[in-house]
Amino acid sequence: MPDYPNFSTTETINTKNLKNKLVEFYIQALSEEKLPWERGWNNVRERHYNPVTNMTYHGNNFAILEFVSMIKGYEDPRWCTIKQANSQKWKIKPKPEEVRESGEIYGVPLKYWMPCELDEHNKFVKWISWDEYNSWKTDENDKRIIDVRSKTFYVYNAKEIEGIPELETEVEHEINSAPFIDNLIEKMNLKYLEGGNQAFYNYGIDTVVVPNKHQFKSDYEYNSTRLHELCHATGHGSRLDRTLANTFGTQEYAKEELRAEIASSFLSQDIGLPASEQNLKNHSAYIQSWISVLKKDPNELFKAIKSADEIEKYTLEVGEWERYVEIEKQKNNESISIDGYIGTWHLIDAKEMNNEKYYMYEHDEYGDHTAFVITDKDLNPVTETMDGIEIALEEYFDGLDLEQEEQEI
C-alpha cells in the first residue's frame, strides 16, 4: 500500500489518476475537518513557479503542483519542462527504479489554453502565439480559422533536475495587508458597512457587511473575513458576473462558498495573511455541504479552483497589489537624493503609464509643503506636482503631445 504524507489511498498516484486522487484528498481532508487548500500557507516556501520563464502557476495547475509536492515531499517550488531544462543546460534525472516499477508520477501534466490554427475541416494545423491571435482578432482581412484549445505540458520539480542552481529565497519584507484591503474596498466601488454580529455580502444592494473591528478576536480574523466577503462581491454583474442569488443550504450556495473560500485562501497567501485554526471553525458549517458537492460531481472542484483563480487575479489587479507592495518595500529603504533637487526624498506613490513605471517622491524635511517630484524608473526627474501622480502624469503627457502637434504645424 502506498505511503503518502497526509493522504491515505490504496493506489499508487500516477498521471492517469492524478486529478481523481486530488479530489479524494480534498474530500478526505474535509472529512478530517481540515481545509486542504491551506496546506503549506505558513511555510517559508514560495509559490510554485517556472525558473526559466519566471511565471507563477495558478488555478488548477497550482493545486495539482501543491498536491504532488505534498505526496512527493518536494520543498522546492521550481518546475519546468524538459525542453526548458535543456535550454539552460540542466538535465532531468532518470526515473528512480522504484518509480519506474510502481508507475508513480514523476513528470506532472499541466494544461494550458493556447491559440491554434485550424484547416477548413476544423482540424488542428499548428499552435500560434497570443500576439498572433490578438492580431488575427482585429484583422478583417485575415480569413484563417483560429481557435483556443488546451495543450498539455509535463513539468518536473527542481529536486529531479541536475545542474539547476540552488534555490535563492528573497529577503522577506513584512507588509501590512490591511491598507490593501481598504483600497480594494474603495476600488471595487461597493458599499461597505461595519456593525451587527454577522458578516455577509448582499448582492441586491451590492453591499459588504462585517461586524465592527473590535468584535473580532484578532486582526487576522477581521481582515480575512473582509477578504472573504469581498471575494463574494466579485460575482456582482458589474464585476465577474456570477450567479449569487442562491438560498442558504442549497448546492449552489455551497459552490459559491467553496469558490470564495478557496479564492480568499489564495489571496491570503498572496498578501501574507497567515492561516489559523479559527478559519476552519468559521467555515465548519459548510464542510459537509462541500463534501456532498465534490462527491456528487468531482469536476466541481476544478470548476471552483478555476473560479477562485479568476477571483484572485481580479482582486489583486483591482486592488493594485503589485503597486502597493512596491511602495511598501521602498518605504522601508533609506531616503534618496534626486538629481537637481536639494535634500533627501522618500517614495509615496507609483503609477504605470504608457508602459513605463513612474514614482512620486516627497521631501523628507518639507513634506507636502513643497512640490512632489515624479521620476522614471532610473530616478530621472520627469515633472513636479502639488496634485496626485495620475493627474500630474496626464498633464505631463498632454503637454508633450501639444509640443509635438506644434512642431508638426
LOLUMZA-404036 format. One line per field, with one value per residue: chain; x, y, z of N, C-alpha, C in turn. Coordinates in steps of 0.2 Angstrom, whole numbers, plus 2048, in hexadecimal, padded with zeros to 3 digits. Layout:
REM residues N
c: A/...
n_east: X/...
n_north: Y/...
n_up: Z/...
ca_east: X/...
ca_north: Y/...
ca_up: Z/...
c_east: X/...
c_north: Y/...
c_up: Z/...
***
This chain:
REM residues 409
c: A/A/A/A/A/A/A/A/A/A/A/A/A/A/A/A/A/A/A/A/A/A/A/A/A/A/A/A/A/A/A/A/A/A/A/A/A/A/A/A/A/A/A/A/A/A/A/A/A/A/A/A/A/A/A/A/A/A/A/A/A/A/A/A/A/A/A/A/A/A/A/A/A/A/A/A/A/A/A/A/A/A/A/A/A/A/A/A/A/A/A/A/A/A/A/A/A/A/A/A/A/A/A/A/A/A/A/A/A/A/A/A/A/A/A/A/A/A/A/A/A/A/A/A/A/A/A/A/A/A/A/A/A/A/A/A/A/A/A/A/A/A/A/A/A/A/A/A/A/A/A/A/A/A/A/A/A/A/A/A/A/A/A/A/A/A/A/A/A/A/A/A/A/A/A/A/A/A/A/A/A/A/A/A/A/A/A/A/A/A/A/A/A/A/A/A/A/A/A/A/A/A/A/A/A/A/A/A/A/A/A/A/A/A/A/A/A/A/A/A/A/A/A/A/A/A/A/A/A/A/A/A/A/A/A/A/A/A/A/A/A/A/A/A/A/A/A/A/A/A/A/A/A/A/A/A/A/A/A/A/A/A/A/A/A/A/A/A/A/A/A/A/A/A/A/A/A/A/A/A/A/A/A/A/A/A/A/A/A/A/A/A/A/A/A/A/A/A/A/A/A/A/A/A/A/A/A/A/A/A/A/A/A/A/A/A/A/A/A/A/A/A/A/A/A/A/A/A/A/A/A/A/A/A/A/A/A/A/A/A/A/A/A/A/A/A/A/A/A/A/A/A/A/A/A/A/A/A/A/A/A/A/A/A/A/A/A/A/A/A/A/A/A/A/A/A/A/A/A/A/A/A/A/A/A/A/A/A/A/A/A/A/A/A/A/A/A/A/A/A/A/A/A/A/A/A/A/A/A
n_east: 804/803/80C/808/80C/800/7F5/7EA/7EA/7E6/7EC/7F9/7FF/7FD/800/7F3/7E9/7EB/7E3/7D7/7DB/7DF/7D3/7CE/7D7/7D3/7C6/7C8/7D0/7C7/7BE/7C5/7C4/7CD/7D4/7D8/7DE/7E5/7F1/802/803/809/816/827/82A/829/81C/817/821/828/839/83F/836/832/825/817/80D/7FB/7EA/7E2/7EE/7F7/7F1/7F3/801/804/7FE/805/812/810/80D/819/823/829/833/837/832/833/830/831/831/838/83E/840/849/853/857/85D/868/866/862/855/854/856/848/846/848/83E/833/831/82D/822/81A/817/813/81E/823/818/808/802/7F5/7F3/7EA/7EB/7ED/7E9/7EB/7DF/7DA/7CF/7C6/7C5/7D0/7DE/7ED/7F8/800/7FF/806/800/801/800/7F3/7EB/7ED/7E7/7DA/7D7/7D9/7D0/7D3/7DA/7D6/7D8/7D4/7D2/7D4/7D3/7DB/7DE/7EE/7FA/807/816/81D/82C/832/83E/846/848/850/860/86E/867/867/86A/85C/857/851/847/849/83E/831/828/818/80A/7FA/7EE/7EB/7EB/7DF/7D6/7D8/7D4/7C6/7C2/7C5/7BD/7B1/7A5/799/79D/79C/79D/798/78C/789/78D/795/794/790/786/77E/773/774/781/78A/796/797/79E/7A1/7A6/7B7/7BC/7B5/7BB/7C6/7D3/7DF/7E1/7D5/7CC/7D1/7D1/7C4/7BE/7C5/7C0/7B2/7B3/7B7/7AC/7A5/7AB/7A3/799/78E/795/7A2/7AA/79F/796/78A/781/776/771/769/76D/774/772/778/77E/781/78A/795/798/79D/7A8/7B0/7B3/7BA/7C5/7CB/7CD/7D6/7E1/7E4/7E7/7F3/7FA/7FB/800/7F9/7F8/7F2/7E6/7E0/7D3/7CE/7C9/7BF/7B6/7B1/7AB/79E/79C/7A3/79E/794/79D/7A4/79A/797/7A3/7A4/798/79B/7AB/7B1/7AD/7B6/7C1/7BB/7B8/7C5/7CA/7C1/7C4/7D1/7CF/7C8/7D3/7DC/7D5/7D3/7E0/7E4/7DB/7DC/7E9/7F4/802/808/806/80E/81A/81C/81B/827/831/82F/835/842/851/850/852/85C/859/85D/861/859/858/85C/854/849/83A/830/81F/815/811/80F/80A/80B/809/810/81B/823/820/825/821/827/829/82F/83B/83D/834/828/817/817/81E/821/81D/828/829/830/838/83B/849/84C/84D/848/837/82B/823/818/809/7FE/7F6/7FF/7F9/7F2/7FC/804/7FC/7FA/807/80A/800/805/811/80C/805/810/816/80C/80D/819/817/80F
n_north: 7FA/80B/818/827/838/83F/83A/82D/81F/811/810/812/822/829/830/82E/82C/838/844/83F/83A/845/84B/842/843/850/84E/845/84C/857/84F/84C/857/861/86F/86D/875/87E/878/87A/887/88F/88C/890/88E/894/899/88D/88D/890/88F/893/89B/8A3/8A4/8A2/894/891/88F/880/879/87E/878/86A/869/86C/862/857/85A/858/84A/845/84B/857/866/870/87D/87E/87A/873/86F/862/867/874/873/86D/878/880/879/86F/85F/853/847/835/82A/824/812/80C/815/813/806/806/80F/81B/82C/838/842/850/852/861/86C/878/886/88A/893/88D/889/883/878/878/86E/86F/869/866/871/878/87F/890/8A0/8AB/8B8/8B8/8B3/8BD/8C7/8C1/8C2/8CF/8D1/8D3/8CE/8C2/8B2/8A6/897/898/891/88E/883/875/870/864/864/85D/85F/860/85E/868/860/855/859/85A/865/871/880/884/887/897/8A1/8AF/8BE/8C1/8CD/8D4/8D8/8E2/8DD/8E2/8F0/8EE/8E6/8EF/8F8/8F0/8EF/8FC/8FD/8F3/8F9/8F8/8F7/8F8/8F2/8F2/8EA/8E2/8D0/8C7/8C1/8C5/8C5/8CF/8CC/8D3/8E1/8E3/8E3/8E1/8DA/8DA/8D5/8E2/8E7/8E5/8DA/8CF/8C1/8C3/8CC/8C4/8BC/8C6/8CC/8C1/8BE/8C9/8C8/8BC/8BF/8C9/8C1/8BA/8C5/8C8/8C1/8C9/8D0/8DB/8D8/8C9/8C2/8B6/8A9/8AD/8AD/8A3/897/895/885/87E/875/87D/889/884/881/88E/893/88A/88E/89C/89A/892/89B/8A6/8A0/89E/8AC/8B0/8AA/8B0/8BE/8BD/8B9/8AF/89E/898/88D/892/896/88A/886/891/88D/880/87D/87B/870/863/865/869/85D/855/85B/858/84B/848/84D/84D/855/862/867/86B/874/87D/881/887/892/898/89C/8A6/8AF/8B2/8B8/8C3/8CA/8CE/8D6/8E0/8E5/8EA/8E3/8E0/8ED/8F2/8EA/8ED/8FA/8F9/8F1/8FA/904/8FF/901/90B/91D/926/92F/93C/940/951/956/95C/955/946/939/92F/921/922/91E/915/912/90A/90F/911/905/906/908/913/91E/926/932/939/947/944/94D/959/953/953/960/965/963/953/947/93F/930/926/914/913/91D/92A/93A/93F/947/954/956/95B/953/943/934/92F/939/942/93B/93A/947/94A/942/946/952/94F/94A/955/95D/955/956/964/965/95E/966
n_up: 800/7FC/804/808/80D/818/811/80E/803/7F9/7ED/7E1/7DD/7CD/7BD/7B6/7C0/7C7/7C9/7CE/7DA/7E0/7E3/7EB/7F6/7FA/7FF/809/811/815/81C/827/82D/828/81F/80F/805/80C/80F/813/813/81D/81B/817/80A/7F9/7ED/7E1/7D2/7C1/7BE/7B2/7AA/7B4/7B8/7C2/7C8/7C7/7CC/7C7/7C3/7CD/7D8/7D6/7D5/7E2/7E9/7E4/7E9/7F6/7F7/7F2/7FA/7F6/7F8/7F1/7E7/7DA/7C8/7B8/7A6/79C/791/794/79F/798/790/799/79C/7A5/7AD/7AC/7B9/7B8/7BA/7CA/7CF/7D6/7D4/7C6/7C6/7CE/7C7/7CC/7CD/7C4/7BA/7B9/7B3/7AC/7A7/79A/792/781/772/762/750/744/737/729/72C/73A/740/74A/746/74A/758/75E/763/771/76D/75F/75F/764/75B/750/754/752/745/737/72A/72C/729/72F/739/749/75A/76C/775/781/787/78C/797/79E/7AD/7B8/7C9/7D1/7DA/7D2/7C8/7C1/7C3/7C4/7CC/7DE/7E8/7EA/7F7/7F8/801/80E/80F/81C/81A/81D/81A/81C/817/80A/808/80C/802/7F7/7FA/7F7/7EA/7E4/7E4/7EB/7F8/809/819/82B/839/844/846/83D/82E/81D/80B/802/7F4/7ED/7F0/7EF/7FA/806/817/827/838/844/846/853/858/853/857/853/848/83D/83B/839/82D/824/824/81E/811/80C/80B/801/7F7/7F3/7EF/7E3/7DA/7D5/7C9/7C2/7C3/7C4/7C1/7C6/7CA/7D8/7E0/7EA/7F5/806/80B/800/7F1/7E8/7EF/7F8/7EF/7EB/7F7/7F8/7ED/7F1/7FD/7F9/7F1/7FA/802/7F9/7F7/803/805/7FB/800/80C/818/825/827/833/841/844/838/833/83C/839/82D/82F/82E/821/81C/81B/811/806/805/800/7F4/7ED/7ED/7E5/7D9/7D3/7CA/7CE/7D7/7CF/7C8/7D2/7D6/7CB/7CA/7D6/7D3/7C9/7D1/7DA/7D1/7CC/7D8/7DD/7D2/7D1/7DE/7DD/7E2/7DF/7DD/7E9/7F1/7EC/7F0/7FE/800/7FC/805/810/80D/80D/80D/7FD/7F2/7E5/7D5/7D2/7DC/7ED/7FD/804/7FF/800/7FA/7F6/7ED/7DE/7CC/7BD/7AD/79B/799/7A1/7B1/7BE/7CC/7DB/7E6/7F6/7FF/80D/817/815/811/80C/80A/800/7EE/7E7/7E0/7D1/7CA/7BD/7BB/7BC/7C5/7BF/7BF/7BA/7BB/7C5/7D3/7DC/7DD/7DB/7D6/7CA/7C3/7C2/7B9/7AE/7AA/7A7/79C/793/790/789/77E/779/776/76C/762/75F/759/74D/746
ca_east: 800/807/80D/809/80B/7FA/7F0/7EA/7E7/7E9/7EF/7FF/7FC/801/7FD/7ED/7E5/7ED/7DD/7D2/7DE/7DF/7CC/7CD/7DA/7CF/7C0/7CB/7D2/7C1/7BB/7C9/7C4/7D3/7D3/7DE/7E1/7EA/7F8/809/802/80D/81D/82B/82A/825/817/81A/822/82C/83F/841/832/830/81D/814/807/7F5/7E4/7E3/7F5/7FA/7EF/7F6/808/804/7FC/80B/817/80E/80E/820/827/82D/833/839/82C/835/82E/832/830/83E/840/842/84F/859/859/862/86E/865/860/851/857/852/843/848/846/838/82E/830/82A/81B/816/815/814/825/821/811/805/7FE/7F2/7F2/7E6/7EF/7EA/7EB/7E8/7DB/7D8/7C8/7C2/7C6/7D5/7E4/7F2/7FE/7FF/801/807/7FA/801/7FD/7EC/7E8/7EE/7E2/7D3/7D5/7DA/7CB/7D5/7DD/7D0/7D9/7CF/7D6/7D1/7D7/7DA/7E3/7F4/7FD/80F/818/822/82F/834/845/849/849/854/867/871/863/86A/866/856/859/84B/847/849/837/830/822/813/804/7F5/7E7/7EA/7E9/7D8/7D3/7D8/7D0/7BF/7C1/7C6/7B8/7AC/79F/797/7A0/799/79F/793/788/78D/78E/799/791/790/77F/77E/76E/776/788/78D/79A/796/7A1/7A1/7AB/7BE/7BE/7B2/7BF/7CB/7DA/7DF/7E1/7CE/7C9/7D3/7D0/7BD/7BD/7C7/7BB/7AC/7B5/7B8/7A5/7A3/7AD/79E/794/78E/799/7A8/7AB/798/794/783/782/76F/770/767/771/772/771/77F/781/783/791/79A/79B/7A1/7AE/7B4/7B5/7BE/7CB/7CE/7D0/7DC/7E6/7E6/7EB/7FA/7FD/7FC/803/7F4/7F9/7EC/7E5/7DB/7CD/7CB/7C6/7B9/7B2/7AE/7A9/797/79B/7A7/79A/792/7A3/7A6/794/798/7A9/7A2/793/79E/7B2/7B3/7AC/7BC/7C5/7B7/7B9/7CC/7CA/7BD/7C8/7D7/7CC/7C7/7D9/7E0/7D1/7D4/7E6/7E5/7D7/7DF/7EF/7F9/809/809/806/814/820/81C/81D/82D/835/82E/839/849/853/84F/856/85E/856/861/85E/855/85B/859/853/842/837/82B/818/810/813/80A/80C/808/80C/814/821/822/822/825/820/82B/828/835/83B/83C/82E/822/812/817/821/81E/820/82C/828/836/838/83E/850/84C/84D/842/832/827/822/810/806/7F8/7F8/803/7F6/7F0/802/807/7F8/7FC/80E/80A/7FC/80A/815/808/804/817/817/807/80F/81F/815/80B
ca_north: 800/811/81C/82E/83D/843/838/826/81D/80A/810/816/828/82A/835/82D/82D/83D/849/83B/839/84C/84C/83D/847/856/84B/842/852/85A/84A/84C/85E/865/872/86A/87A/882/875/87D/88F/892/88A/895/88D/898/896/889/891/88D/893/895/8A0/8A7/8A4/89E/890/893/88B/878/877/87F/873/864/869/86C/85B/852/85C/855/843/844/84E/85C/86C/875/87F/87F/875/875/86A/85F/86B/87A/870/86C/87F/883/874/86B/859/84F/841/82F/828/81E/80C/80B/819/80F/7FF/807/813/821/833/83B/848/852/855/867/86E/87F/888/88D/894/889/889/87D/878/879/869/870/864/86A/872/87A/884/897/8A4/8AF/8BE/8B6/8B2/8C4/8CA/8BE/8C4/8D6/8D2/8D0/8CB/8BC/8AE/8A0/895/897/88F/88D/87C/873/86D/862/864/859/863/85C/862/86A/85B/850/85C/85B/86B/877/884/883/88C/89E/8A4/8B7/8C1/8C2/8D3/8D4/8DD/8E2/8DC/8E6/8F6/8EB/8E4/8F6/8FB/8EC/8F1/902/8FC/8EF/8FE/8F5/8F9/8F4/8F4/8EE/8EA/8DC/8CA/8C2/8C3/8C2/8C9/8CF/8CD/8D7/8E8/8E3/8E5/8DC/8DC/8D6/8D8/8E7/8E4/8E3/8D4/8C9/8BF/8C4/8CF/8BF/8BA/8CC/8CD/8BC/8BE/8CE/8C5/8B7/8C2/8CC/8BC/8B9/8CB/8C8/8BE/8CE/8D1/8E0/8D5/8C2/8C0/8AF/8A9/8AE/8AE/89C/897/891/87E/87B/873/883/88D/880/882/895/893/887/893/8A1/897/890/8A2/8AA/89D/8A0/8B3/8B0/8A8/8B6/8C4/8BB/8B8/8A8/89A/896/888/895/896/883/887/895/88A/87A/87C/87A/86B/85D/867/868/856/852/85E/855/844/847/84F/84E/85B/868/869/86E/87A/882/884/88C/898/89B/89F/8AC/8B4/8B4/8BD/8C9/8CE/8D0/8DB/8E6/8E8/8EC/8E0/8E1/8F4/8F3/8E6/8F1/900/8F7/8EF/900/908/8FD/903/912/923/927/936/93C/945/958/958/95C/951/93F/937/928/91F/922/91B/912/911/908/912/910/8FF/908/909/91A/91E/92D/933/93E/949/942/953/95D/950/955/968/967/95F/94C/946/938/92E/91F/90E/915/923/930/93F/940/94D/955/956/95C/94F/93C/932/92D/93F/945/938/93B/94E/94A/93F/94A/958/94D/949/95C/95F/952/959/96A/964/95B/96B
ca_up: 800/7FB/80A/806/813/819/80C/80E/7FD/7F7/7E6/7E0/7D9/7C7/7B8/7B4/7C5/7CB/7CA/7D2/7E0/7E3/7E5/7F1/7FB/7FD/802/80F/816/818/820/82D/82F/826/818/80B/801/810/810/811/812/822/81A/814/803/7F5/7E9/7DB/7CC/7BC/7BF/7AC/7A8/7BA/7B8/7C8/7C6/7C9/7CB/7C8/7C3/7D4/7DD/7D4/7D7/7EA/7EB/7E2/7ED/7FD/7F7/7F1/7FF/7F3/7FC/7ED/7E4/7D3/7C4/7B1/7A2/79A/78C/798/7A3/793/78E/79E/79D/7AB/7AA/7B1/7BB/7B6/7BF/7CF/7CD/7DA/7D0/7C0/7C8/7D1/7C3/7D0/7C9/7C4/7B7/7BB/7AD/7AD/7A1/798/78C/77D/76C/75C/74A/742/730/727/72F/741/743/74C/741/74E/75E/75D/769/773/769/759/760/765/754/74C/756/750/73E/733/724/72E/729/732/73E/750/760/772/778/786/785/792/798/7A4/7B1/7BD/7CF/7D2/7DD/7CD/7C3/7C2/7C0/7C6/7D2/7E4/7E9/7EE/7F9/7F9/808/80F/812/81F/817/820/815/81D/813/803/808/80C/7FB/7F3/7FB/7F4/7E2/7E1/7E3/7EF/7FF/80E/820/831/83F/845/849/837/828/817/805/7FF/7EC/7EA/7F1/7EE/800/80B/81E/82B/83E/846/847/85A/859/851/85B/850/842/837/83A/836/826/820/823/819/80B/80A/808/7FB/7F1/7F1/7EB/7DC/7D5/7D3/7C1/7C0/7C4/7C0/7BF/7C8/7CD/7E0/7E4/7EC/7FC/80B/80C/7F9/7EE/7E5/7F5/7FA/7E9/7EB/7FD/7F6/7E9/7F5/802/7F6/7EE/7FF/804/7F4/7F8/80A/804/7F7/803/812/81D/827/829/83A/842/844/831/832/840/836/827/831/82C/819/81A/818/80A/802/804/7FC/7ED/7E9/7EB/7E0/7D2/7D5/7C6/7D2/7DA/7CB/7C6/7D7/7D6/7C5/7CC/7DB/7CF/7C6/7D6/7DC/7CC/7CC/7DE/7DD/7CD/7D3/7E4/7DC/7E7/7DD/7DE/7F0/7F4/7EA/7F4/804/801/7FB/80B/815/80B/80F/808/7F7/7EF/7DE/7D1/7D1/7E2/7F3/802/803/7FD/801/7F6/7F8/7E8/7D8/7C7/7B7/7A7/795/79A/7A5/7B8/7C1/7D3/7DE/7EC/7FB/803/814/81C/814/810/807/809/7F9/7E9/7E7/7DA/7CD/7C6/7BA/7BF/7BE/7C9/7BC/7C0/7B5/7BC/7CC/7D4/7E2/7DD/7DB/7D0/7C4/7C0/7BF/7B3/7A8/7A7/7A4/795/78F/78E/784/778/776/773/765/75D/75D/755/747/742
c_east: 804/807/80E/808/804/7F4/7F0/7E6/7EA/7EC/7F5/7FC/801/7FD/7F6/7E8/7E6/7E7/7D8/7D5/7DE/7D8/7CB/7D1/7D6/7C9/7C3/7CD/7CC/7BE/7BF/7C9/7CA/7D1/7D9/7E1/7E5/7F0/7FE/809/807/814/820/82B/826/820/81A/81B/827/833/841/83D/830/829/81B/80E/801/7F0/7E5/7EA/7F9/7F8/7F2/7FD/808/802/802/811/816/810/815/825/82C/82D/835/833/82D/833/82F/832/837/842/843/848/855/85C/85E/868/86D/863/85B/854/852/84D/846/845/83F/832/82C/82C/823/817/814/817/81B/824/81A/80E/801/7FB/7F2/7EE/7EA/7EB/7ED/7E8/7E5/7DB/7D1/7C3/7C3/7CB/7DB/7EA/7F9/7FC/802/802/800/7FB/7FE/7F5/7E8/7E8/7E8/7DB/7D2/7D6/7D5/7CD/7D8/7D7/7D2/7D4/7D4/7D2/7D5/7D5/7DF/7E8/7F8/805/810/81E/825/832/83B/849/84B/84D/85B/869/86D/866/866/861/858/852/84C/846/841/836/829/81E/80D/7FE/7EF/7E6/7E8/7E2/7D4/7D2/7D4/7C8/7BD/7C0/7C0/7B1/7A5/79E/79A/79E/79C/79A/78F/78C/78E/792/796/792/789/77F/77A/770/77D/78C/790/799/79A/7A0/7A6/7B1/7BF/7BA/7B6/7C4/7D2/7D9/7DE/7D9/7CB/7CA/7D1/7C8/7BB/7BF/7C2/7B5/7AD/7B5/7B1/7A3/7A5/7A8/799/794/793/7A1/7A9/7A4/797/78D/784/77B/76D/76E/76C/76F/772/778/782/784/78A/796/79D/79F/7A8/7B3/7B7/7BB/7C5/7CF/7D1/7D6/7E2/7E9/7E9/7F2/7FE/7FF/7FE/7FF/7F5/7F2/7EC/7E0/7D4/7C9/7C7/7BF/7B4/7AE/7AC/7A2/797/79F/7A3/797/797/7A4/7A0/795/79D/7A7/79D/796/7A6/7B4/7B2/7B2/7C0/7C2/7B8/7C0/7CC/7C7/7C1/7CE/7D5/7CB/7CE/7DC/7DC/7D3/7DB/7E7/7E1/7D9/7E6/7F4/800/80C/80A/80C/81A/821/81E/824/832/835/833/841/84A/851/854/857/85B/85A/85D/859/859/858/858/84B/840/831/824/813/814/80E/80D/808/80C/811/81B/81F/824/821/825/823/829/82E/835/83A/836/828/81D/812/81B/81F/821/823/82B/82E/834/83B/846/851/84E/847/83D/82E/826/81A/80E/7FF/7FB/7FC/800/7F4/7F6/805/803/7F9/802/80E/806/801/80E/812/806/80A/818/812/80A/815/81D/811/810
c_north: 806/815/823/833/840/840/830/824/816/80A/814/81C/829/82F/834/82E/834/842/845/83B/840/84D/848/840/84C/853/848/847/855/855/84A/853/862/869/871/870/87F/87E/879/884/892/890/890/894/892/895/892/88D/88D/892/896/89B/8A5/8A8/89F/89A/891/88E/884/876/878/879/86C/864/869/865/856/854/859/84E/841/847/853/862/872/877/880/879/877/86E/867/864/872/878/870/873/882/87E/870/864/856/849/83B/82D/823/818/80A/80F/815/809/800/80B/819/827/835/842/849/855/85C/869/876/880/88C/88E/890/88A/883/87E/878/873/869/86B/868/86B/873/87F/88B/89B/8A9/8B6/8BE/8B6/8B9/8C8/8C8/8C1/8CB/8D7/8CF/8CD/8C4/8B7/8A7/89E/894/895/88F/887/87A/86F/86B/862/861/85E/85E/861/863/864/856/853/85D/861/871/87A/883/889/892/8A1/8AC/8B9/8C3/8C9/8D3/8DA/8DC/8E2/8E0/8EC/8F3/8E9/8EA/8F9/8F7/8EE/8F7/901/8F8/8F3/8FB/8F8/8F5/8F6/8EF/8EF/8E3/8D6/8C5/8C5/8C0/8C7/8C9/8D1/8D3/8DF/8E8/8E6/8DF/8DF/8D7/8D9/8DE/8E3/8E1/8DD/8CE/8C8/8C1/8C8/8CA/8BE/8C0/8CD/8C7/8BB/8C3/8CB/8C0/8BA/8C6/8C7/8BB/8BF/8CC/8C5/8C3/8CE/8D6/8DE/8CE/8BF/8B8/8AF/8A8/8AD/8A6/89C/893/88A/87B/87A/879/888/88A/881/889/896/890/88B/898/89F/896/897/8A6/8A7/89E/8A7/8B4/8AF/8AE/8BC/8C3/8BB/8B1/8A5/899/891/88C/895/88F/884/88B/892/882/878/87A/873/865/85F/867/861/853/855/85A/84E/843/848/851/854/862/86B/86D/875/880/885/889/892/89C/89F/8A6/8B1/8B7/8BA/8C3/8CE/8D1/8D6/8E1/8E9/8EB/8EA/8E1/8E8/8F5/8F0/8EA/8F7/8FE/8F5/8F5/904/906/8FE/909/917/923/92E/936/942/94B/95A/957/957/94A/93E/930/927/91F/91F/919/911/90F/90C/912/90A/901/909/910/91A/925/92D/939/940/947/947/957/95A/952/95D/96A/962/958/94B/93F/936/928/91A/90F/91B/92A/934/93F/946/94E/957/958/957/948/93A/931/934/943/942/939/942/94E/947/943/950/956/94C/950/95E/95C/954/95F/96A/961/960/96F
c_up: 800/802/808/80C/812/814/80C/807/7FC/7F1/7E5/7DB/7D3/7C3/7B7/7BA/7CA/7CD/7CF/7D9/7E4/7E6/7EC/7F7/7FE/801/809/814/819/81D/827/830/82E/820/814/807/805/812/80E/811/817/821/817/80D/7FF/7F1/7E3/7D5/7C7/7BC/7B8/7A9/7AE/7BB/7BE/7C5/7CA/7C8/7CC/7C7/7CA/7D8/7DC/7D6/7DF/7EC/7EA/7E7/7F4/7FD/7F6/7F5/7FC/7F7/7F7/7E8/7DC/7CE/7BD/7AD/7A0/795/78F/79C/79E/791/793/7A0/7A3/7A8/7AF/7B3/7B9/7BC/7C4/7CD/7D0/7D7/7CA/7C1/7CA/7CC/7C6/7CB/7CA/7C1/7B8/7B5/7AF/7A6/7A0/792/788/776/766/756/748/73B/72F/72A/737/744/744/747/745/753/75C/763/76A/76F/762/759/760/75F/750/74D/753/748/73A/72D/725/72E/72C/738/744/755/766/775/77D/784/78C/791/79E/7A7/7B7/7C3/7CF/7D5/7D8/7C8/7C5/7BF/7C2/7CC/7D8/7E5/7ED/7F0/7FA/800/809/812/815/81D/81A/81A/816/819/80C/803/809/805/7F6/7F4/7F7/7EC/7E0/7E1/7E5/7F5/804/815/825/837/83F/847/843/832/822/811/803/7F8/7EA/7EB/7F1/7F4/804/812/822/832/83F/847/84E/85C/857/856/859/84A/83C/836/837/82F/822/81F/81D/812/808/807/802/7F5/7EF/7ED/7E4/7D7/7D3/7CB/7BE/7C0/7C0/7BE/7C0/7CA/7D5/7E4/7E5/7F3/800/80B/805/7F6/7EB/7EA/7F7/7F5/7EA/7F1/7FC/7F2/7ED/7FA/7FF/7F4/7F4/802/800/7F6/7FE/809/800/7FB/80A/818/820/829/830/83B/842/83D/830/836/83C/830/829/82E/825/818/818/812/805/800/7FF/7F5/7E9/7E8/7E6/7D9/7D4/7D0/7C9/7D5/7D6/7C8/7CC/7D8/7D0/7C7/7D1/7D8/7CC/7CB/7D9/7D8/7CC/7D2/7DF/7D8/7CF/7DA/7E3/7E1/7E5/7DE/7E5/7F3/7F2/7EE/7FB/805/800/801/810/813/80E/80A/803/7F6/7E8/7DB/7D0/7D7/7E8/7F8/800/802/7FE/7FC/7F9/7F3/7E2/7D3/7C1/7B1/7A1/795/79D/7AC/7BA/7C8/7D6/7E5/7F0/7FE/80A/819/81B/813/80B/806/803/7F4/7E9/7E0/7D7/7C9/7C2/7BE/7C0/7C2/7C6/7BD/7BA/7B5/7C4/7CD/7DB/7E3/7DD/7D5/7CA/7C0/7BE/7B9/7AD/7A5/7A4/79D/790/78C/789/77E/774/773/76C/760/75A/758/74E/743/73E
***
